[in-house]
Amino acid sequence: MAQDLSEKDLLKMEVEQLKKEVKNTRIPISKAGKEIKEYVEAQAGNDPFLKGIPEDKNPFKEKGPTFNALLLLLGRASWLELTWSRTP
């Protein structure tokens, strides 16, 4: 798209963008950093990476016997077959 425009059109677009950006309110990085730090610390109690997931709410936790155990129970596979398939 920009390749189809003349240099004058590109400069007009750049000036329009700069006019929009100059209207943005700016704050010092020292204030922004402090606000971000406070927000992160306030939300830390809800962060599953820091707090962990309760065992009963973990969707990836195995809730019952594994498929291999079911095969053994049903007599469809022997323990030796399952052990052999796991060796590298």
PDB file with SEQRES, HELIX, SHEET and CRYST1 records, atoms N, CA, C and O in Angstrom:
SEQRES   1 A   88  MET ALA GLN ASP LEU SER GLU LYS ASP LEU LEU LYS MET          
SEQRES   2 A   88  GLU VAL GLU GLN LEU LYS LYS GLU VAL LYS ASN THR ARG          
SEQRES   3 A   88  ILE PRO ILE SER LYS ALA GLY LYS GLU ILE LYS GLU TYR          
SEQRES   4 A   88  VAL GLU ALA GLN ALA GLY ASN ASP PRO PHE LEU LYS GLY          
SEQRES   5 A   88  ILE PRO GLU ASP LYS ASN PRO PHE LYS GLU LYS GLY PRO          
SEQRES   6 A   88  THR PHE ASN ALA LEU LEU LEU LEU LEU GLY ARG ALA SER          
SEQRES   7 A   88  TRP LEU GLU LEU THR TRP SER ARG THR PRO                      
HELIX    1 AA1 ALA A    2  ASP A    4  5                                   3    
HELIX    2 AA2 GLU A    7  VAL A   22  1                                  16    
HELIX    3 AA3 ILE A   29  GLN A   43  1                                  15    
HELIX    4 AA4 ALA A   44  ASN A   46  5                                   3    
HELIX    5 AA5 PRO A   48  LYS A   51  1                                   4    
HELIX    6 AA6 GLU A   55  LYS A   57  5                                   3    
HELIX    7 AA7 PHE A   67  LEU A   74  1                                   8    
HELIX    8 AA8 TRP A   79  ARG A   86  1                                   8    
CRYST1    1.000    1.000    1.000  90.00  90.00  90.00 P 1           1          
ATOM      1  N   MET A   1       0.818  -1.182   0.000  1.00  0.00           N  
ATOM      2  CA  MET A   1       0.000   0.000   0.000  1.00  0.00           C  
ATOM      3  C   MET A   1       0.867   1.253   0.000  1.00  0.00           C  
ATOM      4  O   MET A   1       0.623   2.170  -0.784  1.00  0.00           O  
ATOM      5  N   ALA A   2       1.855   1.305   0.850  1.00  0.00           N  
ATOM      6  CA  ALA A   2       2.716   2.475   0.945  1.00  0.00           C  
ATOM      7  C   ALA A   2       3.533   2.657  -0.333  1.00  0.00           C  
ATOM      8  O   ALA A   2       3.965   3.768  -0.640  1.00  0.00           O  
ATOM      9  N   GLN A   3       3.744   1.585  -1.069  1.00  0.00           N  
ATOM     10  CA  GLN A   3       4.515   1.672  -2.302  1.00  0.00           C  
ATOM     11  C   GLN A   3       3.740   2.413  -3.386  1.00  0.00           C  
ATOM     12  O   GLN A   3       4.343   2.986  -4.294  1.00  0.00           O  
ATOM     13  N   ASP A   4       2.409   2.409  -3.300  1.00  0.00           N  
ATOM     14  CA  ASP A   4       1.572   3.051  -4.306  1.00  0.00           C  
ATOM     15  C   ASP A   4       1.444   4.559  -4.071  1.00  0.00           C  
ATOM     16  O   ASP A   4       1.001   5.285  -4.962  1.00  0.00           O  
ATOM     17  N   LEU A   5       1.826   5.035  -2.889  1.00  0.00           N  
ATOM     18  CA  LEU A   5       1.665   6.450  -2.553  1.00  0.00           C  
ATOM     19  C   LEU A   5       2.898   7.246  -2.951  1.00  0.00           C  
ATOM     20  O   LEU A   5       4.015   6.729  -2.989  1.00  0.00           O  
ATOM     21  N   SER A   6       2.663   8.515  -3.246  1.00  0.00           N  
ATOM     22  CA  SER A   6       3.794   9.391  -3.575  1.00  0.00           C  
ATOM     23  C   SER A   6       4.505   9.788  -2.289  1.00  0.00           C  
ATOM     24  O   SER A   6       4.000   9.549  -1.192  1.00  0.00           O  
ATOM     25  N   GLU A   7       5.650  10.380  -2.425  1.00  0.00           N  
ATOM     26  CA  GLU A   7       6.424  10.813  -1.260  1.00  0.00           C  
ATOM     27  C   GLU A   7       5.646  11.863  -0.463  1.00  0.00           C  
ATOM     28  O   GLU A   7       5.685  11.883   0.767  1.00  0.00           O  
ATOM     29  N   LYS A   8       4.946  12.726  -1.182  1.00  0.00           N  
ATOM     30  CA  LYS A   8       4.151  13.764  -0.532  1.00  0.00           C  
ATOM     31  C   LYS A   8       3.037  13.145   0.323  1.00  0.00           C  
ATOM     32  O   LYS A   8       2.799  13.580   1.450  1.00  0.00           O  
ATOM     33  N   ASP A   9       2.357  12.129  -0.222  1.00  0.00           N  
ATOM     34  CA  ASP A   9       1.295  11.451   0.524  1.00  0.00           C  
ATOM     35  C   ASP A   9       1.849  10.750   1.764  1.00  0.00           C  
ATOM     36  O   ASP A   9       1.229  10.772   2.827  1.00  0.00           O  
ATOM     37  N   LEU A  10       3.010  10.133   1.621  1.00  0.00           N  
ATOM     38  CA  LEU A  10       3.639   9.463   2.762  1.00  0.00           C  
ATOM     39  C   LEU A  10       3.982  10.467   3.861  1.00  0.00           C  
ATOM     40  O   LEU A  10       3.778  10.196   5.044  1.00  0.00           O  
ATOM     41  N   LEU A  11       4.507  11.635   3.460  1.00  0.00           N  
ATOM     42  CA  LEU A  11       4.846  12.665   4.446  1.00  0.00           C  
ATOM     43  C   LEU A  11       3.598  13.205   5.134  1.00  0.00           C  
ATOM     44  O   LEU A  11       3.624  13.494   6.330  1.00  0.00           O  
ATOM     45  N   LYS A  12       2.499  13.343   4.378  1.00  0.00           N  
ATOM     46  CA  LYS A  12       1.233  13.784   4.980  1.00  0.00           C  
ATOM     47  C   LYS A  12       0.751  12.787   6.017  1.00  0.00           C  
ATOM     48  O   LYS A  12       0.309  13.172   7.099  1.00  0.00           O  
ATOM     49  N   MET A  13       0.836  11.503   5.687  1.00  0.00           N  
ATOM     50  CA  MET A  13       0.423  10.458   6.622  1.00  0.00           C  
ATOM     51  C   MET A  13       1.281  10.495   7.886  1.00  0.00           C  
ATOM     52  O   MET A  13       0.775  10.333   8.997  1.00  0.00           O  
ATOM     53  N   GLU A  14       2.575  10.708   7.704  1.00  0.00           N  
ATOM     54  CA  GLU A  14       3.476  10.760   8.852  1.00  0.00           C  
ATOM     55  C   GLU A  14       3.147  11.944   9.755  1.00  0.00           C  
ATOM     56  O   GLU A  14       3.157  11.811  10.978  1.00  0.00           O  
ATOM     57  N   VAL A  15       2.854  13.113   9.156  1.00  0.00           N  
ATOM     58  CA  VAL A  15       2.500  14.301   9.935  1.00  0.00           C  
ATOM     59  C   VAL A  15       1.196  14.066  10.695  1.00  0.00           C  
ATOM     60  O   VAL A  15       1.080  14.442  11.861  1.00  0.00           O  
ATOM     61  N   GLU A  16       0.213  13.444  10.035  1.00  0.00           N  
ATOM     62  CA  GLU A  16      -1.051  13.151  10.709  1.00  0.00           C  
ATOM     63  C   GLU A  16      -0.832  12.215  11.903  1.00  0.00           C  
ATOM     64  O   GLU A  16      -1.420  12.417  12.966  1.00  0.00           O  
ATOM     65  N   GLN A  17      -0.005  11.216  11.731  1.00  0.00           N  
ATOM     66  CA  GLN A  17       0.283  10.287  12.818  1.00  0.00           C  
ATOM     67  C   GLN A  17       0.985  11.008  13.966  1.00  0.00           C  
ATOM     68  O   GLN A  17       0.662  10.776  15.131  1.00  0.00           O  
ATOM     69  N   LEU A  18       1.930  11.871  13.651  1.00  0.00           N  
ATOM     70  CA  LEU A  18       2.634  12.616  14.692  1.00  0.00           C  
ATOM     71  C   LEU A  18       1.691  13.551  15.439  1.00  0.00           C  
ATOM     72  O   LEU A  18       1.842  13.741  16.646  1.00  0.00           O  
ATOM     73  N   LYS A  19       0.716  14.140  14.739  1.00  0.00           N  
ATOM     74  CA  LYS A  19      -0.268  14.999  15.402  1.00  0.00           C  
ATOM     75  C   LYS A  19      -1.106  14.197  16.397  1.00  0.00           C  
ATOM     76  O   LYS A  19      -1.437  14.684  17.477  1.00  0.00           O  
ATOM     77  N   LYS A  20      -1.446  12.957  16.018  1.00  0.00           N  
ATOM     78  CA  LYS A  20      -2.206  12.103  16.928  1.00  0.00           C  
ATOM     79  C   LYS A  20      -1.360  11.730  18.152  1.00  0.00           C  
ATOM     80  O   LYS A  20      -1.852  11.738  19.281  1.00  0.00           O  
ATOM     81  N   GLU A  21      -0.112  11.409  17.922  1.00  0.00           N  
ATOM     82  CA  GLU A  21       0.764  10.961  19.001  1.00  0.00           C  
ATOM     83  C   GLU A  21       1.088  12.074  19.982  1.00  0.00           C  
ATOM     84  O   GLU A  21       1.262  11.809  21.172  1.00  0.00           O  
ATOM     85  N   VAL A  22       1.172  13.304  19.516  1.00  0.00           N  
ATOM     86  CA  VAL A  22       1.515  14.415  20.406  1.00  0.00           C  
ATOM     87  C   VAL A  22       0.402  14.682  21.412  1.00  0.00           C  
ATOM     88  O   VAL A  22       0.653  15.268  22.465  1.00  0.00           O  
ATOM     89  N   LYS A  23      -0.825  14.261  21.106  1.00  0.00           N  
ATOM     90  CA  LYS A  23      -1.958  14.456  22.009  1.00  0.00           C  
ATOM     91  C   LYS A  23      -1.973  13.432  23.150  1.00  0.00           C  
ATOM     92  O   LYS A  23      -2.660  13.637  24.151  1.00  0.00           O  
ATOM     93  N   ASN A  24      -1.232  12.346  23.010  1.00  0.00           N  
ATOM     94  CA  ASN A  24      -1.197  11.314  24.050  1.00  0.00           C  
ATOM     95  C   ASN A  24      -0.560  11.876  25.314  1.00  0.00           C  
ATOM     96  O   ASN A  24       0.466  12.555  25.269  1.00  0.00           O  
ATOM     97  N   THR A  25      -1.202  11.573  26.451  1.00  0.00           N  
ATOM     98  CA  THR A  25      -0.592  11.988  27.711  1.00  0.00           C  
ATOM     99  C   THR A  25       0.557  11.042  28.026  1.00  0.00           C  
ATOM    100  O   THR A  25       0.465   9.832  27.821  1.00  0.00           O  
ATOM    101  N   ARG A  26       1.617  11.613  28.518  1.00  0.00           N  
ATOM    102  CA  ARG A  26       2.809  10.813  28.817  1.00  0.00           C  
ATOM    103  C   ARG A  26       3.146  10.954  30.291  1.00  0.00           C  
ATOM    104  O   ARG A  26       2.939  12.004  30.898  1.00  0.00           O  
ATOM    105  N   ILE A  27       3.663   9.884  30.846  1.00  0.00           N  
ATOM    106  CA  ILE A  27       4.093   9.929  32.234  1.00  0.00           C  
ATOM    107  C   ILE A  27       5.542   9.456  32.300  1.00  0.00           C  
ATOM    108  O   ILE A  27       5.986   8.687  31.448  1.00  0.00           O  
ATOM    109  N   PRO A  28       6.270   9.911  33.300  1.00  0.00           N  
ATOM    110  CA  PRO A  28       7.668   9.476  33.420  1.00  0.00           C  
ATOM    111  C   PRO A  28       7.764   7.971  33.664  1.00  0.00           C  
ATOM    112  O   PRO A  28       6.880   7.375  34.279  1.00  0.00           O  
ATOM    113  N   ILE A  29       8.833   7.372  33.184  1.00  0.00           N  
ATOM    114  CA  ILE A  29       9.015   5.926  33.334  1.00  0.00           C  
ATOM    115  C   ILE A  29       9.117   5.546  34.800  1.00  0.00           C  
ATOM    116  O   ILE A  29       8.741   4.436  35.175  1.00  0.00           O  
ATOM    117  N   SER A  30       9.619   6.447  35.635  1.00  0.00           N  
ATOM    118  CA  SER A  30       9.720   6.140  37.062  1.00  0.00           C  
ATOM    119  C   SER A  30       8.328   5.941  37.662  1.00  0.00           C  
ATOM    120  O   SER A  30       8.140   5.060  38.501  1.00  0.00           O  
ATOM    121  N   LYS A  31       7.368   6.736  37.251  1.00  0.00           N  
ATOM    122  CA  LYS A  31       5.997   6.595  37.747  1.00  0.00           C  
ATOM    123  C   LYS A  31       5.330   5.365  37.129  1.00  0.00           C  
ATOM    124  O   LYS A  31       4.655   4.611  37.831  1.00  0.00           O  
ATOM    125  N   ALA A  32       5.512   5.158  35.834  1.00  0.00           N  
ATOM    126  CA  ALA A  32       4.908   4.010  35.163  1.00  0.00           C  
ATOM    127  C   ALA A  32       5.454   2.711  35.731  1.00  0.00           C  
ATOM    128  O   ALA A  32       4.699   1.766  35.959  1.00  0.00           O  
ATOM    129  N   GLY A  33       6.758   2.656  35.961  1.00  0.00           N  
ATOM    130  CA  GLY A  33       7.369   1.446  36.525  1.00  0.00           C  
ATOM    131  C   GLY A  33       6.825   1.135  37.902  1.00  0.00           C  
ATOM    132  O   GLY A  33       6.560  -0.022  38.227  1.00  0.00           O  
ATOM    133  N   LYS A  34       6.660   2.167  38.713  1.00  0.00           N  
ATOM    134  CA  LYS A  34       6.124   1.984  40.065  1.00  0.00           C  
ATOM    135  C   LYS A  34       4.688   1.451  40.002  1.00  0.00           C  
ATOM    136  O   LYS A  34       4.326   0.543  40.750  1.00  0.00           O  
ATOM    137  N   GLU A  35       3.878   2.016  39.113  1.00  0.00           N  
ATOM    138  CA  GLU A  35       2.489   1.564  38.970  1.00  0.00           C  
ATOM    139  C   GLU A  35       2.415   0.115  38.484  1.00  0.00           C  
ATOM    140  O   GLU A  35       1.586  -0.659  38.962  1.00  0.00           O  
ATOM    141  N   ILE A  36       3.272  -0.248  37.547  1.00  0.00           N  
ATOM    142  CA  ILE A  36       3.293  -1.625  37.042  1.00  0.00           C  
ATOM    143  C   ILE A  36       3.694  -2.581  38.155  1.00  0.00           C  
ATOM    144  O   ILE A  36       3.084  -3.638  38.316  1.00  0.00           O  
ATOM    145  N   LYS A  37       4.721  -2.215  38.930  1.00  0.00           N  
ATOM    146  CA  LYS A  37       5.178  -3.056  40.033  1.00  0.00           C  
ATOM    147  C   LYS A  37       4.062  -3.255  41.052  1.00  0.00           C  
ATOM    148  O   LYS A  37       3.834  -4.377  41.503  1.00  0.00           O  
ATOM    149  N   GLU A  38       3.365  -2.187  41.420  1.00  0.00           N  
ATOM    150  CA  GLU A  38       2.266  -2.282  42.380  1.00  0.00           C  
ATOM    151  C   GLU A  38       1.149  -3.178  41.855  1.00  0.00           C  
ATOM    152  O   GLU A  38       0.579  -3.972  42.603  1.00  0.00           O  
ATOM    153  N   TYR A  39       0.842  -3.048  40.575  1.00  0.00           N  
ATOM    154  CA  TYR A  39      -0.218  -3.873  39.975  1.00  0.00           C  
ATOM    155  C   TYR A  39       0.171  -5.351  40.007  1.00  0.00           C  
ATOM    156  O   TYR A  39      -0.639  -6.202  40.376  1.00  0.00           O  
ATOM    157  N   VAL A  40       1.398  -5.652  39.623  1.00  0.00           N  
ATOM    158  CA  VAL A  40       1.849  -7.045  39.593  1.00  0.00           C  
ATOM    159  C   VAL A  40       1.833  -7.637  40.997  1.00  0.00           C  
ATOM    160  O   VAL A  40       1.404  -8.776  41.185  1.00  0.00           O  
ATOM    161  N   GLU A  41       2.296  -6.877  41.978  1.00  0.00           N  
ATOM    162  CA  GLU A  41       2.304  -7.373  43.348  1.00  0.00           C  
ATOM    163  C   GLU A  41       0.880  -7.587  43.866  1.00  0.00           C  
ATOM    164  O   GLU A  41       0.626  -8.539  44.605  1.00  0.00           O  
ATOM    165  N   ALA A  42      -0.047  -6.708  43.482  1.00  0.00           N  
ATOM    166  CA  ALA A  42      -1.432  -6.851  43.916  1.00  0.00           C  
ATOM    167  C   ALA A  42      -2.093  -8.076  43.295  1.00  0.00           C  
ATOM    168  O   ALA A  42      -2.950  -8.697  43.923  1.00  0.00           O  
ATOM    169  N   GLN A  43      -1.710  -8.433  42.075  1.00  0.00           N  
ATOM    170  CA  GLN A  43      -2.312  -9.565  41.370  1.00  0.00           C  
ATOM    171  C   GLN A  43      -1.594 -10.885  41.629  1.00  0.00           C  
ATOM    172  O   GLN A  43      -2.046 -11.929  41.159  1.00  0.00           O  
ATOM    173  N   ALA A  44      -0.493 -10.862  42.362  1.00  0.00           N  
ATOM    174  CA  ALA A  44       0.322 -12.071  42.566  1.00  0.00           C  
ATOM    175  C   ALA A  44      -0.475 -13.186  43.236  1.00  0.00           C  
ATOM    176  O   ALA A  44      -0.226 -14.360  42.965  1.00  0.00           O  
ATOM    177  N   GLY A  45      -1.418 -12.850  44.097  1.00  0.00           N  
ATOM    178  CA  GLY A  45      -2.204 -13.880  44.772  1.00  0.00           C  
ATOM    179  C   GLY A  45      -3.103 -14.671  43.838  1.00  0.00           C  
ATOM    180  O   GLY A  45      -3.495 -15.791  44.164  1.00  0.00           O  
ATOM    181  N   ASN A  46      -3.434 -14.113  42.685  1.00  0.00           N  
ATOM    182  CA  ASN A  46      -4.296 -14.784  41.715  1.00  0.00           C  
ATOM    183  C   ASN A  46      -3.512 -15.457  40.595  1.00  0.00           C  
ATOM    184  O   ASN A  46      -4.107 -16.061  39.701  1.00  0.00           O  
ATOM    185  N   ASP A  47      -2.195 -15.362  40.632  1.00  0.00           N  
ATOM    186  CA  ASP A  47      -1.361 -15.874  39.542  1.00  0.00           C  
ATOM    187  C   ASP A  47      -1.089 -17.365  39.732  1.00  0.00           C  
ATOM    188  O   ASP A  47      -0.415 -17.743  40.689  1.00  0.00           O  
ATOM    189  N   PRO A  48      -1.600 -18.224  38.839  1.00  0.00           N  
ATOM    190  CA  PRO A  48      -1.395 -19.661  39.011  1.00  0.00           C  
ATOM    191  C   PRO A  48       0.068 -20.078  38.850  1.00  0.00           C  
ATOM    192  O   PRO A  48       0.451 -21.139  39.343  1.00  0.00           O  
ATOM    193  N   PHE A  49       0.888 -19.282  38.181  1.00  0.00           N  
ATOM    194  CA  PHE A  49       2.305 -19.623  38.052  1.00  0.00           C  
ATOM    195  C   PHE A  49       3.028 -19.447  39.381  1.00  0.00           C  
ATOM    196  O   PHE A  49       3.977 -20.177  39.668  1.00  0.00           O  
ATOM    197  N   LEU A  50       2.596 -18.498  40.186  1.00  0.00           N  
ATOM    198  CA  LEU A  50       3.219 -18.270  41.483  1.00  0.00           C  
ATOM    199  C   LEU A  50       2.571 -19.109  42.575  1.00  0.00           C  
ATOM    200  O   LEU A  50       3.256 -19.655  43.440  1.00  0.00           O  
ATOM    201  N   LYS A  51       1.263 -19.206  42.529  1.00  0.00           N  
ATOM    202  CA  LYS A  51       0.493 -19.848  43.586  1.00  0.00           C  
ATOM    203  C   LYS A  51       0.327 -21.344  43.362  1.00  0.00           C  
ATOM    204  O   LYS A  51       0.246 -22.109  44.323  1.00  0.00           O  
ATOM    205  N   GLY A  52       0.278 -21.761  42.125  1.00  0.00           N  
ATOM    206  CA  GLY A  52       0.022 -23.160  41.807  1.00  0.00           C  
ATOM    207  C   GLY A  52      -1.470 -23.395  41.604  1.00  0.00           C  
ATOM    208  O   GLY A  52      -2.300 -22.541  41.915  1.00  0.00           O  
ATOM    209  N   ILE A  53      -1.784 -24.550  41.084  1.00  0.00           N  
ATOM    210  CA  ILE A  53      -3.173 -24.917  40.817  1.00  0.00           C  
ATOM    211  C   ILE A  53      -3.566 -26.004  41.811  1.00  0.00           C  
ATOM    212  O   ILE A  53      -2.838 -26.985  41.961  1.00  0.00           O  
ATOM    213  N   PRO A  54      -4.691 -25.855  42.487  1.00  0.00           N  
ATOM    214  CA  PRO A  54      -5.129 -26.908  43.409  1.00  0.00           C  
ATOM    215  C   PRO A  54      -5.312 -28.231  42.665  1.00  0.00           C  
ATOM    216  O   PRO A  54      -5.763 -28.254  41.519  1.00  0.00           O  
ATOM    217  N   GLU A  55      -4.960 -29.318  43.324  1.00  0.00           N  
ATOM    218  CA  GLU A  55      -5.023 -30.643  42.695  1.00  0.00           C  
ATOM    219  C   GLU A  55      -6.417 -30.960  42.154  1.00  0.00           C  
ATOM    220  O   GLU A  55      -6.548 -31.565  41.090  1.00  0.00           O  
ATOM    221  N   ASP A  56      -7.460 -30.551  42.888  1.00  0.00           N  
ATOM    222  CA  ASP A  56      -8.817 -30.889  42.445  1.00  0.00           C  
ATOM    223  C   ASP A  56      -9.285 -30.046  41.267  1.00  0.00           C  
ATOM    224  O   ASP A  56     -10.277 -30.396  40.628  1.00  0.00           O  
ATOM    225  N   LYS A  57      -8.601 -28.945  40.960  1.00  0.00           N  
ATOM    226  CA  LYS A  57      -8.999 -28.083  39.843  1.00  0.00           C  
ATOM    227  C   LYS A  57      -8.084 -28.223  38.627  1.00  0.00           C  
ATOM    228  O   LYS A  57      -8.323 -27.586  37.601  1.00  0.00           O  
ATOM    229  N   ASN A  58      -7.050 -29.043  38.727  1.00  0.00           N  
ATOM    230  CA  ASN A  58      -6.085 -29.207  37.647  1.00  0.00           C  
ATOM    231  C   ASN A  58      -6.673 -30.113  36.565  1.00  0.00           C  
ATOM    232  O   ASN A  58      -6.872 -31.304  36.804  1.00  0.00           O  
ATOM    233  N   PRO A  59      -6.956 -29.561  35.365  1.00  0.00           N  
ATOM    234  CA  PRO A  59      -7.571 -30.380  34.314  1.00  0.00           C  
ATOM    235  C   PRO A  59      -6.603 -31.396  33.708  1.00  0.00           C  
ATOM    236  O   PRO A  59      -7.039 -32.311  33.009  1.00  0.00           O  
ATOM    237  N   PHE A  60      -5.293 -31.254  33.964  1.00  0.00           N  
ATOM    238  CA  PHE A  60      -4.317 -32.151  33.357  1.00  0.00           C  
ATOM    239  C   PHE A  60      -3.902 -33.292  34.289  1.00  0.00           C  
ATOM    240  O   PHE A  60      -3.166 -34.187  33.875  1.00  0.00           O  
ATOM    241  N   LYS A  61      -4.361 -33.271  35.527  1.00  0.00           N  
ATOM    242  CA  LYS A  61      -4.022 -34.323  36.471  1.00  0.00           C  
ATOM    243  C   LYS A  61      -4.798 -35.586  36.111  1.00  0.00           C  
ATOM    244  O   LYS A  61      -5.989 -35.534  35.804  1.00  0.00           O  
ATOM    245  N   GLU A  62      -4.109 -36.705  36.156  1.00  0.00           N  
ATOM    246  CA  GLU A  62      -4.778 -37.970  35.864  1.00  0.00           C  
ATOM    247  C   GLU A  62      -5.756 -38.266  36.985  1.00  0.00           C  
ATOM    248  O   GLU A  62      -5.380 -38.308  38.156  1.00  0.00           O  
ATOM    249  N   LYS A  63      -6.998 -38.468  36.624  1.00  0.00           N  
ATOM    250  CA  LYS A  63      -8.048 -38.652  37.608  1.00  0.00           C  
ATOM    251  C   LYS A  63      -8.377 -40.121  37.861  1.00  0.00           C  
ATOM    252  O   LYS A  63      -9.112 -40.441  38.796  1.00  0.00           O  
ATOM    253  N   GLY A  64      -7.857 -40.984  37.063  1.00  0.00           N  
ATOM    254  CA  GLY A  64      -8.154 -42.398  37.221  1.00  0.00           C  
ATOM    255  C   GLY A  64      -6.999 -43.234  36.721  1.00  0.00           C  
ATOM    256  O   GLY A  64      -5.919 -42.706  36.457  1.00  0.00           O  
ATOM    257  N   PRO A  65      -7.210 -44.522  36.587  1.00  0.00           N  
ATOM    258  CA  PRO A  65      -6.133 -45.378  36.100  1.00  0.00           C  
ATOM    259  C   PRO A  65      -5.761 -45.019  34.658  1.00  0.00           C  
ATOM    260  O   PRO A  65      -6.606 -44.612  33.860  1.00  0.00           O  
ATOM    261  N   THR A  66      -4.508 -45.178  34.360  1.00  0.00           N  
ATOM    262  CA  THR A  66      -4.059 -44.857  33.009  1.00  0.00           C  
ATOM    263  C   THR A  66      -4.564 -45.907  32.025  1.00  0.00           C  
ATOM    264  O   THR A  66      -5.070 -46.958  32.418  1.00  0.00           O  
ATOM    265  N   PHE A  67      -4.418 -45.602  30.754  1.00  0.00           N  
ATOM    266  CA  PHE A  67      -4.868 -46.518  29.711  1.00  0.00           C  
ATOM    267  C   PHE A  67      -4.113 -47.840  29.800  1.00  0.00           C  
ATOM    268  O   PHE A  67      -4.698 -48.902  29.589  1.00  0.00           O  
ATOM    269  N   ASN A  68      -2.810 -47.784  30.113  1.00  0.00           N  
ATOM    270  CA  ASN A  68      -2.021 -49.013  30.234  1.00  0.00           C  
ATOM    271  C   ASN A  68      -2.536 -49.891  31.370  1.00  0.00           C  
ATOM    272  O   ASN A  68      -2.602 -51.114  31.239  1.00  0.00           O  
ATOM    273  N   ALA A  69      -2.902 -49.259  32.486  1.00  0.00           N  
ATOM    274  CA  ALA A  69      -3.437 -50.029  33.607  1.00  0.00           C  
ATOM    275  C   ALA A  69      -4.757 -50.672  33.207  1.00  0.00           C  
ATOM    276  O   ALA A  69      -5.032 -51.806  33.598  1.00  0.00           O  
ATOM    277  N   LEU A  70      -5.571 -49.972  32.443  1.00  0.00           N  
ATOM    278  CA  LEU A  70      -6.837 -50.544  31.972  1.00  0.00           C  
ATOM    279  C   LEU A  70      -6.586 -51.742  31.062  1.00  0.00           C  
ATOM    280  O   LEU A  70      -7.297 -52.744  31.136  1.00  0.00           O  
ATOM    281  N   LEU A  71      -5.572 -51.637  30.205  1.00  0.00           N  
ATOM    282  CA  LEU A  71      -5.247 -52.760  29.328  1.00  0.00           C  
ATOM    283  C   LEU A  71      -4.845 -53.975  30.139  1.00  0.00           C  
ATOM    284  O   LEU A  71      -5.238 -55.101  29.835  1.00  0.00           O  
ATOM    285  N   LEU A  72      -4.047 -53.731  31.188  1.00  0.00           N  
ATOM    286  CA  LEU A  72      -3.639 -54.845  32.042  1.00  0.00           C  
ATOM    287  C   LEU A  72      -4.840 -55.474  32.732  1.00  0.00           C  
ATOM    288  O   LEU A  72      -4.961 -56.698  32.798  1.00  0.00           O  
ATOM    289  N   LEU A  73      -5.726 -54.629  33.245  1.00  0.00           N  
ATOM    290  CA  LEU A  73      -6.903 -55.144  33.947  1.00  0.00           C  
ATOM    291  C   LEU A  73      -7.803 -55.951  33.022  1.00  0.00           C  
ATOM    292  O   LEU A  73      -8.391 -56.952  33.432  1.00  0.00           O  
ATOM    293  N   LEU A  74      -7.905 -55.516  31.786  1.00  0.00           N  
ATOM    294  CA  LEU A  74      -8.771 -56.203  30.836  1.00  0.00           C  
ATOM    295  C   LEU A  74      -8.101 -57.424  30.211  1.00  0.00           C  
ATOM    296  O   LEU A  74      -8.741 -58.198  29.499  1.00  0.00           O  
ATOM    297  N   GLY A  75      -6.794 -57.588  30.487  1.00  0.00           N  
ATOM    298  CA  GLY A  75      -6.078 -58.731  29.929  1.00  0.00           C  
ATOM    299  C   GLY A  75      -5.713 -58.558  28.475  1.00  0.00           C  
ATOM    300  O   GLY A  75      -5.384 -59.530  27.795  1.00  0.00           O  
ATOM    301  N   ARG A  76      -5.767 -57.316  27.981  1.00  0.00           N  
ATOM    302  CA  ARG A  76      -5.453 -57.073  26.567  1.00  0.00           C  
ATOM    303  C   ARG A  76      -3.959 -56.974  26.316  1.00  0.00           C  
ATOM    304  O   ARG A  76      -3.503 -57.151  25.186  1.00  0.00           O  
ATOM    305  N   ALA A  77      -3.189 -56.690  27.374  1.00  0.00           N  
ATOM    306  CA  ALA A  77      -1.743 -56.582  27.208  1.00  0.00           C  
ATOM    307  C   ALA A  77      -1.088 -57.125  28.470  1.00  0.00           C  
ATOM    308  O   ALA A  77      -1.670 -57.085  29.554  1.00  0.00           O  
ATOM    309  N   SER A  78       0.106 -57.624  28.315  1.00  0.00           N  
ATOM    310  CA  SER A  78       0.824 -58.132  29.484  1.00  0.00           C  
ATOM    311  C   SER A  78       1.736 -57.038  30.022  1.00  0.00           C  
ATOM    312  O   SER A  78       2.066 -56.087  29.312  1.00  0.00           O  
ATOM    313  N   TRP A  79       2.140 -57.179  31.277  1.00  0.00           N  
ATOM    314  CA  TRP A  79       3.033 -56.215  31.902  1.00  0.00           C  
ATOM    315  C   TRP A  79       4.335 -56.110  31.113  1.00  0.00           C  
ATOM    316  O   TRP A  79       4.884 -55.020  30.954  1.00  0.00           O  
ATOM    317  N   LEU A  80       4.833 -57.256  30.616  1.00  0.00           N  
ATOM    318  CA  LEU A  80       6.081 -57.279  29.870  1.00  0.00           C  
ATOM    319  C   LEU A  80       5.971 -56.479  28.579  1.00  0.00           C  
ATOM    320  O   LEU A  80       6.896 -55.753  28.215  1.00  0.00           O  
ATOM    321  N   GLU A  81       4.839 -56.610  27.884  1.00  0.00           N  
ATOM    322  CA  GLU A  81       4.633 -55.842  26.642  1.00  0.00           C  
ATOM    323  C   GLU A  81       4.653 -54.345  26.917  1.00  0.00           C  
ATOM    324  O   GLU A  81       5.272 -53.590  26.168  1.00  0.00           O  
ATOM    325  N   LEU A  82       3.988 -53.906  27.972  1.00  0.00           N  
ATOM    326  CA  LEU A  82       3.942 -52.475  28.295  1.00  0.00           C  
ATOM    327  C   LEU A  82       5.299 -51.963  28.736  1.00  0.00           C  
ATOM    328  O   LEU A  82       5.680 -50.845  28.388  1.00  0.00           O  
ATOM    329  N   THR A  83       6.043 -52.768  29.505  1.00  0.00           N  
ATOM    330  CA  THR A  83       7.365 -52.357  29.944  1.00  0.00           C  
ATOM    331  C   THR A  83       8.308 -52.270  28.758  1.00  0.00           C  
ATOM    332  O   THR A  83       9.095 -51.328  28.664  1.00  0.00           O  
ATOM    333  N   TRP A  84       8.244 -53.225  27.861  1.00  0.00           N  
ATOM    334  CA  TRP A  84       9.117 -53.250  26.697  1.00  0.00           C  
ATOM    335  C   TRP A  84       8.854 -52.033  25.798  1.00  0.00           C  
ATOM    336  O   TRP A  84       9.792 -51.488  25.217  1.00  0.00           O  
ATOM    337  N   SER A  85       7.605 -51.606  25.678  1.00  0.00           N  
ATOM    338  CA  SER A  85       7.276 -50.478  24.796  1.00  0.00           C  
ATOM    339  C   SER A  85       7.784 -49.144  25.362  1.00  0.00           C  
ATOM    340  O   SER A  85       7.929 -48.177  24.614  1.00  0.00           O  
ATOM    341  N   ARG A  86       8.053 -49.082  26.666  1.00  0.00           N  
ATOM    342  CA  ARG A  86       8.523 -47.842  27.290  1.00  0.00           C  
ATOM    343  C   ARG A  86      10.040 -47.698  27.273  1.00  0.00           C  
ATOM    344  O   ARG A  86      10.544 -46.592  27.464  1.00  0.00           O  
ATOM    345  N   THR A  87      10.774 -48.769  27.051  1.00  0.00           N  
ATOM    346  CA  THR A  87      12.234 -48.673  27.085  1.00  0.00           C  
ATOM    347  C   THR A  87      12.739 -47.943  25.865  1.00  0.00           C  
ATOM    348  O   THR A  87      12.205 -48.113  24.769  1.00  0.00           O  
ATOM    349  N   PRO A  88      13.780 -47.117  26.047  1.00  0.00           N  
ATOM    350  CA  PRO A  88      14.303 -46.329  24.911  1.00  0.00           C  
ATOM    351  C   PRO A  88      15.005 -47.144  23.865  1.00  0.00           C  
ATOM    352  O   PRO A  88      15.483 -46.595  22.872  1.00  0.00           O  
TER     353      PRO A  88                                                      
END                                                                             
